[in-house]
Amino acid sequence: MPRVIGIDIPDNKRLEVSLTYIYGVGRKLSNEIIAKLNLDPNMRAHKLTGDDVARLNGILQTDYIVKGI
């Protein structure tokens, strides 16, 4: 399972749905983040590279206020 800001997101779900498992991230915010990072919202989370996870962590920590971090 990919670990984003300390939360294990489900790896068998589409990325736009997996990110909603992070407290404070809904479908709208998930799609906004995916668009900023030029990722495919339909890809499965287990296909994220280490670089993709690092970029997700970075954008969530700097640009968004997410509960639990």
C-alpha positions as CSV (number, residue, x, y, z in Angstrom):
1,M,0.0,0.0,0.0
2,P,1.3,3.5,-0.8
3,R,1.8,5.6,2.3
4,V,0.8,9.3,1.8
5,I,1.4,11.7,4.7
6,G,1.4,8.8,7.1
7,I,-1.8,7.2,5.8
8,D,-1.9,3.9,3.9
9,I,-4.2,4.4,0.9
10,P,-5.8,1.4,-0.7
11,D,-3.7,0.3,-3.6
12,N,-6.4,-1.6,-5.6
13,K,-8.6,1.5,-6.0
14,R,-8.4,4.3,-8.6
15,L,-6.2,7.1,-7.5
16,E,-9.0,9.7,-7.3
17,V,-10.8,7.4,-4.8
18,S,-7.7,6.3,-2.9
19,L,-6.8,9.8,-1.9
20,T,-10.2,10.3,-0.3
21,Y,-9.1,7.9,2.4
22,I,-7.0,10.8,3.8
23,Y,-9.0,12.7,6.3
24,G,-9.9,16.1,4.9
25,V,-9.5,15.1,1.2
26,G,-12.8,14.7,-0.7
27,R,-13.3,13.8,-4.4
28,K,-13.1,17.5,-5.5
29,L,-9.8,18.1,-3.7
30,S,-8.5,14.7,-4.8
31,N,-9.1,15.6,-8.5
32,E,-7.5,19.0,-8.0
33,I,-4.3,17.5,-6.6
34,I,-4.2,14.9,-9.3
35,A,-4.5,17.6,-12.0
36,K,-1.8,19.7,-10.4
37,L,0.6,16.8,-10.4
38,N,-0.4,15.7,-14.0
39,L,-1.3,12.2,-12.8
40,D,-4.0,9.9,-14.2
41,P,-7.1,9.8,-11.9
42,N,-8.0,6.4,-13.3
43,M,-4.7,4.7,-12.5
44,R,-4.5,2.3,-9.6
45,A,-2.7,3.6,-6.5
46,H,-0.3,0.7,-6.5
47,K,1.1,2.0,-9.8
48,L,2.4,5.2,-8.1
49,T,6.2,5.5,-8.2
50,G,8.2,6.6,-5.3
51,D,8.6,10.0,-6.9
52,D,4.8,10.3,-7.3
53,V,4.3,9.6,-3.6
54,A,6.9,12.1,-2.7
55,R,5.2,14.8,-4.8
56,L,1.8,13.9,-3.3
57,N,3.3,14.3,0.2
58,G,4.9,17.6,-0.7
59,I,1.8,19.1,-2.2
60,L,-0.4,18.0,0.7
61,Q,2.0,19.3,3.3
62,T,2.6,22.7,1.7
63,D,-0.5,23.7,-0.3
64,Y,-3.3,22.1,1.7
65,I,-4.3,21.8,5.3
66,V,-5.0,18.1,5.9
67,K,-6.1,16.8,9.3
68,G,-3.9,14.3,11.1
69,I,-0.4,15.5,10.0
